[in-house]
């Protein structure tokens, strides 16, 4: 018997047919089970490596389903391979049915968007010192000297506090401008150097144009200080992914 790879769950009945390829270029289909519509494809491997290629393929299936008009999609965690539908029913859809239904209800009429904000830390430090000449003078006075520990700590703490205040001001501006449009917000840890804000928002579908306008306004407000990545279409992993439920093979 061919194993199954699961992508996500839709309210019934779901689409009658899908022209979508999943992992290993396998066709994605819909299965009705315990009052839910499961997105799946035949699994060519007993276990899938969490590579960039596979992760993107998993996400692409969910996004393509949404683009075809089935907006309410509950993502399942990557790598869920099962032997048969009985295991899914016994371990997932029947014991967690109420939770699944609640998550789908939460997503109805809502979408996830995300904002990532970057800055050039060295350039921002120069702006800080330009705006605070006393701090610049303190730093410059120490150049070329052998510093004791108190001096190192003192100037380091002063600069760190100044940078933190600037970072908090930027983050506060994004929170104030965007948060009021969201039903829920998740702020994730920065993923790389230079990233100072990494947030996902669950918003009404019809609110996205206004949300995008506000992101553009923030971009203009901070001019060249920031680089903003705005993703206005993605599966709602941050708000409704069913995890860490494990379906044993």
Steps between C-alpha positions, in 0.01 A plus 500: 500500500628846408563733792342845508651844553268751669513876433201651670129494577207686346135522601290248311435442220814671366576514126381217280833485318843663517762552230789536747827312539632429847821347630685281249268650236218279618140611429318658793150374577220543753375232740186537714547367852303555822345824375825651368663526157866393504755614243739216418719340238661156468820485705802380305720496810450369854641825639563840343805712570411853612695651211418838351368330188263273693383772738420729209314220323289442811418871529434535128225237510317692772541835326382365164188358662432843650560669164243269343239641737513269802618761745444323830793259525636350821868414438640178639860478614756412237593134459174331602513161325235241591438142401124522456190705577409288798807628683400857419150443632613321815776743596403833347157577362286322762691573823583858391184571303379782724840670488517470123151643460588789732815584307315494169233729646771739618643519149169558324516833316854572619846482345859513622740773387852557627740792540876474546701814568876538450747779567870563446633495856818691419310773318251521785783534749639792300158664508487451875840661549411785266186572702679467835830691474576452870496123450721534192746711698511237775572229247758700306682595818571133564645427156869405518500458876540186705162474667421362841198276547277776638563716194428214261178412680391860533525601135370163389191530716435856385517404133294185556230699679491755220468234232235315697296819531519556124406140429206518743378820335495331159327189635248714686412684180429170322297366790290815519435524127433133423378333817160666507405336169582150629284244672822350644874567478802273547844658540772248418871517576721671239630250246824669397739785567345840440143383551337695783132406460337180380123487538203316355147637506164328466277751325162501324538418131348832400743695724812408301497803266487736798771298675721529192443875486614531860815298432580731208441804724746361754753444224470866397509618862835336570639575153835328449542382859310175459448215257157343527389161373122472480337167414129548439414141409601193695344203675418583865779301663544745784139490615346162436759232435403185684814405688653303662239231434681194367332240285690176545552275203 
